[in-house]
Amino acid sequence: MTTAPPTTMRERVVDAAVTLTTGVGWSQVTMARLAEVVGVSRQTVYNEIGSKPRLAEAMILRELDRFLGVVTLAFDAHPDDLVDAIRAAARAVLETSQDNKLLHAVVSATHGADTELLPLLTTHAGALLATAKAVLVERVAPYDVALTPDRLEAAVDTVVRIVLSHVMQPSGPPAATADDIAWIAGRVLRGQDVTP
């Protein structure tokens, strides 16, 4: 029997914040309420997290780590075929997003359910996108791709944005969407690098 590693105070606070956000809404999350849920003083919550915007950032970065973890596993499972790696990564991200309660809370905020949660998307969008692209560029590097670095970066940017758009607004089952994304990626990555 394997025991889970001890949970840090920061992890406990972020867990409580996610639970509250998905249960009662971001506008109802306060440091006092977090302290009560975690069973510590409000000062302890402030010492661990800081401000409410920092709490939002901690929640988002943890979710991003989870998504990038499934991307890493997908690429590790397909070391010899980049298109298969992209297909597996896209599918894993899309499947993971289906059950992600925090993501659903953020998405519903874009539709007016909790307008205070909207800054979670807009304030950190650029940094999240840059982090996701950097990880994917790093994962693509070992594969034999006949594109210049600029074109490869453009291809990665496009794939990341397409996957994120399907995370935010799915248009079909994850497997079918991942197949479509892989087909597009395959056409670009296996094609010639044509300068406009």
C-alpha positions in Angstrom: 0.0 0.0 0.0 1.4 3.4 -1.1 0.8 6.4 1.1 0.3 9.8 -0.5 2.9 12.4 0.2 2.1 14.9 2.9 0.0 17.8 1.7 1.5 21.2 2.2 -0.5 24.1 3.8 -0.4 25.8 0.4 -1.9 22.8 -1.3 -4.6 22.5 1.3 -5.5 26.2 0.8 -5.6 25.9 -3.0 -7.7 22.7 -2.7 -10.1 24.5 -0.5 -10.2 27.5 -2.9 -11.0 25.2 -5.8 -13.7 23.4 -3.8 -15.3 26.8 -2.8 -15.0 28.2 -6.3 -16.7 25.2 -7.9 -19.3 25.0 -5.2 -20.3 28.5 -4.3 -18.5 30.7 -6.9 -15.4 32.8 -7.0 -17.1 35.8 -5.7 -17.9 34.0 -2.5 -14.2 33.0 -1.9 -12.6 35.0 0.9 -9.5 34.5 2.9 -11.6 34.2 6.0 -13.8 31.6 4.5 -10.7 29.7 3.2 -9.2 29.8 6.7 -12.4 28.4 8.1 -12.5 25.5 5.6 -8.9 24.6 6.1 -9.0 25.0 9.8 -6.3 27.7 10.2 -6.2 31.4 10.9 -6.8 33.9 8.2 -3.2 35.2 8.7 -2.0 31.7 7.9 -3.9 31.8 4.6 -2.4 35.2 3.8 1.1 34.0 4.7 0.8 31.0 2.4 -1.0 32.6 -0.6 -1.0 36.4 -0.3 -3.9 38.2 -2.0 -6.9 36.9 -3.8 -5.3 37.5 -7.2 -2.4 35.4 -6.1 -4.8 32.7 -5.0 -6.4 32.7 -8.5 -2.9 32.4 -10.0 -2.0 29.5 -7.8 -5.2 27.7 -8.8 -4.6 28.3 -12.5 -1.0 27.3 -12.4 -1.9 24.0 -10.6 -4.5 23.2 -13.3 -2.0 24.1 -16.0 0.5 21.7 -14.5 -2.1 18.9 -14.5 -2.8 19.5 -18.2 0.9 19.7 -19.1 1.4 16.5 -17.2 -1.0 14.6 -19.5 0.7 16.2 -22.5 4.1 14.9 -21.3 2.8 11.4 -20.8 1.2 11.4 -24.3 4.5 12.4 -25.9 6.5 9.9 -23.8 4.2 7.2 -25.1 4.9 8.1 -28.8 8.6 8.9 -29.0 8.8 7.9 -32.7 5.7 9.5 -34.3 5.1 13.2 -33.7 1.6 13.2 -35.2 0.6 10.3 -32.9 2.0 12.2 -30.0 0.0 15.2 -30.9 -3.2 13.1 -31.3 -2.6 11.4 -27.9 -1.8 14.7 -26.2 -4.9 16.5 -27.7 -7.1 13.6 -26.7 -5.7 13.5 -23.2 -6.2 17.2 -22.7 -9.7 17.1 -24.0 -10.7 14.1 -21.9 -9.1 15.7 -18.8 -11.0 18.9 -19.4 -14.4 17.2 -19.5 -14.2 16.4 -15.7 -12.3 19.5 -14.6 -14.7 21.3 -12.2 -12.6 24.4 -12.0 -12.4 24.7 -15.8 -16.2 24.3 -15.9 -16.5 27.1 -13.4 -14.2 29.4 -15.4 -16.1 28.5 -18.7 -19.4 29.3 -17.1 -18.0 32.6 -16.0 -17.5 33.5 -19.6 -21.2 33.0 -20.0 -22.2 35.3 -17.2 -22.6 32.8 -14.3 -19.8 34.4 -12.2 -18.4 37.5 -13.8 -15.7 37.9 -11.0 -14.1 34.6 -12.2 -13.6 36.0 -15.8 -10.3 37.6 -14.8 -8.9 34.1 -14.1 -9.0 33.7 -17.9 -8.1 37.1 -19.1 -5.4 38.2 -16.6 -3.3 35.1 -17.0 -4.2 34.0 -20.6 -0.9 35.3 -22.2 1.3 33.6 -19.6 -0.6 30.4 -19.7 -0.5 30.3 -23.5 3.2 31.0 -23.5 3.9 28.3 -21.0 1.9 25.7 -22.9 3.6 26.6 -26.2 7.1 26.5 -24.6 6.4 23.0 -23.2 5.1 21.8 -26.6 8.1 23.3 -28.5 10.4 21.5 -26.1 8.5 18.2 -26.5 8.6 18.5 -30.3 12.3 19.3 -30.5 13.5 15.6 -30.5 11.4 14.8 -33.5 12.6 15.2 -37.1 10.5 18.1 -38.4 11.4 19.8 -41.6 10.3 23.3 -40.6 12.3 26.4 -39.7 12.2 27.4 -36.1 9.8 30.3 -36.9 7.4 28.0 -38.8 7.6 25.3 -36.1 6.7 27.9 -33.5 3.7 29.0 -35.7 2.6 25.4 -36.0 2.8 24.8 -32.3 1.0 28.1 -31.6 -1.8 27.0 -33.9 -2.1 23.5 -32.4 -2.2 24.9 -28.8 -4.9 27.5 -29.7 -7.0 24.9 -31.5 -6.8 22.5 -28.5 -7.7 25.3 -26.1 -10.6 26.4 -28.2 -12.0 22.9 -28.0 -11.3 22.7 -24.3 -13.4 25.9 -23.8 -16.1 25.0 -26.3 -16.1 21.3 -27.4 -17.6 20.5 -30.8 -17.4 16.8 -30.6 -16.0 13.8 -28.7 -12.4 14.1 -27.7 -11.2 11.2 -29.8 -12.7 12.6 -33.0 -11.5 16.1 -32.3 -8.0 14.8 -31.5 -8.0 12.9 -34.9 -8.9 16.2 -36.6 -6.2 18.1 -34.8 -3.6 15.4 -35.6 -4.6 15.4 -39.3 -4.1 19.2 -39.5 -0.8 18.9 -37.6 0.3 16.1 -39.9 -0.4 18.1 -43.0 1.7 21.0 -41.7 4.5 19.0 -40.1 5.0 16.7 -43.0 4.6 19.3 -45.7 7.2 21.6 -47.1 8.3 24.8 -45.4 7.1 27.3 -47.9 7.9 30.9 -47.3 5.1 33.3 -48.2 
